[in-house]
Amino acid sequence: MTNPMNSPALRPGDILLNPRGGWRETVESIVVAFVLALLFRSFEAEAFVIPTGSMANTLMGRHRDLTCETCGTSFRVGASKELNDGTCTLNPRAFVRQARCPSCGVSMRLTDAAGNYEHAYPSFAGDRILVEKFAYDFTEPKRWDVMVFKYPEDAKTNYIKRLVGLPGETIAIAAGDIWTSRADDTPLIARKPPDRMRAMLQTVHDSAKVATPLLDAGFPEAWADWSAVGEERRWTTSDRGRSFTVTATEPAMLRWRRLVPDVFDPERRVAKAPEPALVGDFQPYNQDPEYVGLHRSRKHGCLVDGAHWVGDLAIECQLKSIDGVGVVTFDLVKAGIRHVCSIDLATGSATLAREGDDPVHATAVTAVRGQGRWTILFSNVDDELSLAVNGRRVKTEGTTAWHRNLVDAVDATPVLRGGEPGNTGPCDLAPAGVTVTGGSVQVADIKILRDIYYIASTTQAGLFGREAEERFLVFPLYEDQFFMLGDNSSASKDCRAWGTLDEPLHHVDRRLLVGRALVVWWPHAVPTPWNVKVGERCGWELRLPFLPNFARMRFVR
């Protein structure tokens, strides 16, 4: 057959139209695109929407984005319960009435005086993620992966959790950590790789967020010079606690305490000095009153900011060496034991050490040398010390990890020495400090972070903190069985409590694995300040114009 395009009657630029070919090619293109999309969805990747907050703060379900009216901290609170599942309408009785800031501790109202929905704090749908479905066809799942799988009790439902237990292991949840063993081996704590550890840390305090109304009312700063009463204060601040500076020939200590106002009225002066609290597993996403927050613990005999005391902490800051000499020491206290990282600013050499019955000692060479500014992260997480400079973990020589008996870890309790300046003994009420000797130093943008605390309980009351958790929980895994937990331990329905008392179901079979969560590709849109509401569905408002939320598009760690 002759090709009409080769006809001499046609000149360059002529278009030959087939009266049937145009629509047919369009339909064929649509069908091909649809088939390719199905193939991509079936074999390569698939998009999911996170409905609840069981993985907060790693992944957000339906929530409200808030900015604290007192200190300016940005945080998110869960809003999944305010929707009626059947009718997709708002349930006023389930509205989150108020939310407590995770940094300064002051609460803010989220409803109007009549308890109605406050449109100044709109709810947003959960994160939209992309799941890599081929991930485990060629490689084995790795501990700490965030995975999508079919819910064992209803294979039509997809769940997303973090993998913490592998086939053939026995998993124990104890003292907030994950412990693993095989056969008759002694259980060992499961340590997170550096990137996962940093991604899973949750901010407890940020000095860059100054609660000006609290300070104006006489509330003390969280960081304080630790000189004894009557001695000259050497650490000073000119920006109300955002940064601190010292010039010291002898050791000068700055320490942090968790100070949370019980009730705060900006119109009245603070009547008495606040009582320091232990760092707890308070999760700002869980603002429902059924969750235990700041309370006086009978077990510990002091205030705890959350249902359970958390001892695994980290300190991050901007460190500035003004004169290029001296030694700066960061320390973190857990159960009355001091964990330290000392850096010689003249040479850049660092020492990491732990006191107590299981001492460790390691050295390293860092770039923290002479005059300059660096981002420092020192952590005591999963019975291991680590140091990162400018986002990169420092290699050490020597031992930075230790091995405790599981029972000893469960029996460890905080040591209370009042948490007042001048008391230099290690105290869990003042668990983080910076000490400078022989130099001029400034520390700024200081953050205190905590590790995730996994709750050893299978009951709702235990997860909420209304009843004591078990000393530990043990779950054996067999061939092709995996153990999954949510990062938001007190609000996660996971392998701890599936099934029934007669037929417990504490694992996910390999055949139910869907894939690995890869990226949050669409958190939610950000309405511009001049937005206009154009519609509403299922309690979600469509406001135009809006901008993509680039700041929260990220890989899932």
Buried (B, 14 or more C-beta within 10 A) or exposed (E): EEEEEEEEEEEEEEEEEEEEEEEEEEEEEEEEEEEEEEEEEEEEBBEBEBBBBBBBBBBBBBBBBBEBBBBBBEBBBBBBBBBEEEEEEBEEEEBBEEBBBBBBBBBBBBBEEEEEBBEEBBBBBBBBBBBBBEBBEEEEBBBBBBBBBBBBEEEEEBBBBBBBBBBEBBBBBBBBBBBBBEEEEEBBBBBBEBEBBBBBBBBBBBBBBBBEBBBEBEBBBBBBBBBEEEEEEBBEBEEEBBBBBBBBEEBBBBBBBBBBBEEBEEEEEBEEEBBBBBBBBBBBBBBBEEBBBBBEBEEBEBBBBBBBBBBBBBBBBBBBBBBEBBBBBBBBBBBBBBBBBBBBBBBBBBBBBBBBEBEBBBEBBBEBBEEEEBBBBBBBBBBBBBBBBEEEBBEBEEBBBBEBEBEEBBEBBBBBBEBBBEBBEBBBBBBBBBBBBBBBBBBBBBBBBBBBBBBBBBEEEBBBBBEBBBEBBBBBBEEBBBBBBBBBBBBBBBBBBBEEEEEBEBBBBBEBBBBBBBBBEBBBBBBEEEBEEEEEEEBBBBBEEEEEBEEBBBEBB
